[in-house]
Amino acid sequence: MDCIFCAIVAGESESHRVFEDEAAVAFLDTRPLFPGHVLVVPRRHAATLTDLPVEQVGPFFTRVQRIAGAVERGMGAAGSFVAANNRISQSVPHFHVHVVPRNRKDGLRGFFWPRTRYGSPEEAAEAAARVRGALAADG
């Protein structure tokens, strides 16, 4: 298979699975930020979140929610970081959500990139208008 995550889902590639059902498969990341870092993937291949069929979004994220709670409890973590990349910085082109156990002073600093501010209220309004316009175009 060309997609390593599809191979893991099919049982053709090794992984440390923590969960699987008809909607999702969850397994340990091979390069974890911390022990217990889990990747949750939809069982059917979808390259990005926007490629995931709408009827699968709810069931998939219900599994992500369940895994997040299990990672926190299982790893004795105070919380978790739940994140997904969509194309940019997406190391495997099969949609996946990272669930990372977190504790205070664990060394991670919120987001992993510098945060900025809008230059003005007008600049923020323009960005909001562009997103609203794209949503309106969707119907």
C-alpha positions, -999 to 999 in steps of 0.1 A, spaced: 0 0 0 12 35 -7 -4 49 25 12 38 57 -19 46 77 -41 25 54 -15 -3 58 -18 0 96 -57 0 94 -55 -31 72 -32 -48 96 -4 -50 70 20 -28 90 28 -30 127 14 -6 152 6 -4 189 -32 -2 185 -52 12 214 -86 13 197 -104 3 165 -140 1 153 -159 7 121 -151 45 121 -116 48 134 -83 32 143 -60 47 170 -24 37 176 7 51 193 27 76 173 61 61 165 78 94 173 58 106 203 60 140 219 54 122 252 46 85 260 9 79 252 9 102 221 -18 86 200 -28 91 163 -65 86 155 -73 79 118 -105 74 99 -108 37 88 -115 48 52 -88 68 35 -93 106 34 -63 127 27 -75 157 47 -104 168 70 -121 184 41 -120 151 22 -137 132 50 -173 126 40 -196 148 61 -215 117 75 -182 104 89 -171 136 107 -193 132 137 -186 95 143 -149 101 138 -146 130 163 -167 111 188 -139 85 187 -113 113 190 -131 126 221 -132 91 237 -95 86 229 -85 120 244 -102 110 277 -85 76 277 -51 91 270 -55 115 299 -67 88 323 -44 61 311 -12 83 312 -22 101 344 -21 134 325 -36 167 336 -49 173 301 -42 167 264 -33 185 232 -56 175 203 -45 187 169 -46 179 132 -27 194 102 -45 198 69 -20 195 40 7 218 54 29 199 79 8 168 74 36 141 74 12 113 61 -15 123 36 -42 103 55 -62 126 78 -51 120 114 -56 136 148 -28 138 174 -38 132 210 -9 141 232 -10 138 270 -1 171 287 10 182 321 20 216 335 56 224 328 61 195 304 82 216 281 56 223 254 47 259 249 11 261 238 11 262 200 44 253 183 47 285 163 48 322 170 15 339 176 8 373 162 -20 400 163 -40 416 136 -26 450 126 -59 467 131 -96 460 137 -101 465 99 -76 438 91 -94 414 114 -127 424 99 -114 417 64 -101 383 74 -135 374 89 -153 386 58 -132 364 36 -140 333 57 -177 342 58 -176 347 20 -161 312 15 -187 297 38 -215 315 19 -201 301 -14 -204 266 1 -242 271 3 
